[in-house]
Amino acid sequence: MKILLNILTHGDERIGLKVAQEIQRFKIDKNLFSVQIANQKAYKKNKRFIHQDLNRSFPGKKTGNHEETLAYKLTPLIKSADLVIDIHSTLCNLKDAIIVTKLDTATKRCLEAIQPKYVLVMNATKNNALISQAKIGIAFEYGQDNDPKNLEKMVKDIKRLFVHLGLVKQPLRKRNRAIKYFNVTSEVAKPKGYQLLKDIKSYKLVRKSEAYATNNKNTLMANLVAQEDFYPILFGDSNYETIFGFMAKKISGLA
């Protein structure tokens, strides 16, 4: 099995460098395992991206802006791997999540080996995300970039996966954790001047007709109200320019 560890899809999410350094200590056969720095230009400038989000740019364009042409060049490399592990970090209160774009048998086996707290099936961006181009694609989104606990948990869980795949020879105690699965269905727009209410957090249910954002004005249109029940995912005031994050529904892992 050929495995690609992809880091720095976003140039300011530097935890991937530390993950790669730790994984190198496993001394996996270089014919089976490689590390790819996705957006080197953004990394050197310490920016999330140059022109547009690389993780919304696949499969890319032969002629286009920096991220479009980069996605076009990366796509064959991603498709050539049997498994792509994409490393991310976030400023929001999302914790211990693995993101996938499909729940086929091979992907489920990887998830069962890792047993993360949360699995997010990212249907909202499934056609343009980096992992959408992979045979098996999983993205780690465990929390903030500079949190050593997130680094430790991520490395341990990647190790669990590698033990399952037979790349690391070490017995590990199996977790008996009930994974929570969410189908991430769509973006939640962020109108100019609006801010999230303080009690809105990832994985915490927002009920239909409940307010989730305000513009702090004393008018009938001061609050944004949920049109249906949903779970906020990757929610924050500063994560994205035009959206608060994504809405999701709980689903069975058998879906």
C-alpha positions, 0 to 999 in steps of 0.5 A: 500500500502506497501512503501519502502524508499531505501537509500544509494544504493551508500554508499557515497550518504548521502542525503538519510539519511536526506530525511529519517529523514524528511519523518519520520516526516510525521508519516506514519503508520509503517505497510505501510512505512519502510526505508532500508539502502541498502549498509551499508558496503559501507556507513560505509566506505564512498565509492560508493561501495565495489566491484561493483556498487550495482545499476548494480548488480540486481537481484544478485547472491547467491554466489558472491562478496559483491554487488552481494550477497547483491543484491540477499538478497535485491531482495525479500524485494524490490519485496515485496513492492508495491512502492520503492522510491530510493534516489540518488545524483550526482556530474554532472549537472543533475537536478530534474530528476526521473528515472524509468525503465518502463512507465506502468499505475501505474508508470505514476500515480505516476509521474503525482502526483509528476510532476518532471521537467524530467523523465528518462526511464532508458532502458540502465540499466533497467535489473540490477538497484534496481528499476527494481525489484520493482512493482513500482520503482522510483529513485530521482536524484535531484542534489548534495549530500550536496545541501539543496535545493535539499533536500527540493525539494525532500522531497516536491515531495515525500510528493506530492506523499504521498498525492496522495496515501492518506498517508498524509492528506494535500491539495497541489496546483497542478502544471501545469508543462509539464514534459520532458521525455527521453528514455535513450538508451545506455552508452557513452564510455570514452576512456582513456585520453579523457575529455568532452568539457565544453559546454556538459551538461545534457539535452542539445542536441548534434547534429550528427557530433558534438564533445563532448570530446577531448584528447587535442592532435593536431591530426585527432583523437583528438575529439570524434564526435556524430554518431547521435543526442542525449541528454547527461544524467548523463554526467561527467568526474568523475561520472564513470570510463569507461563511460561519462554517457548515451545518450537519446532521447526525447519521449512522456510521452504517450510512 
